[in-house]
Amino acid sequence: MIKETVKASELNSFVSIGACRAVAERRRVIRAQTWLAGVLILLSFPNAFAESDFSAFWKTFKSAVIAGDKAKVAEMTKFPLSIGYLEKPVKNKQQFLRRYDEIFKGEASAAQCFPSAKPHQQSARQYDVYCPFKETPNDWENAPIRFIFEQTKSGWKFSGLDNVNE
């Protein structure tokens, strides 16, 4: 019978390989736990990101309206679009493009109002922007034209127009 003898240096290398594997495994577990904790923290504060998401949306939407980029504005709109209780909703992009001037240049001039308008958060999923009548563009005390924005599954969208006086 042949007996193999293991030198002390070989034994130490096997032990050190095992120790390295154990340390690497512990590091993986700690990284996974840290990642999970970070995700849970982010999910705990959904409103902290809703505002910044809306801010980015608002900047793009406002710029598109001011530039008259109807196609871009249509992409950022939820259909059917509610435009007041006396008016029929805008059902699709084609109707929206036909009625664009009525929506953005009707009672209020959105291109004139939006540069200085301040969005108001109504809830975690809704913002409103109020504009004065186009005949009295500096009358911010009487700004009854409300542009409504809501968070949808696909992000923030323009979802309605209303005259709060009617």
Buried (B, 14 or more C-beta within 10 A) or exposed (E): EEEEEEEEEEEEEEEEEEEEEEEEEEEEEEEEEEEEEEEEEEEEEEEEEBBEEBEEBBEBBBBBBBEEBBEBBBEBBBBBBBBBEEBEEBEEBEBBEEBBEEBBBBBBBBBBBBEEBEBEEEEEBBBBBBBBBBEEBEEBEEBBBBBBBBBEEEEBBBBBBBBEEE
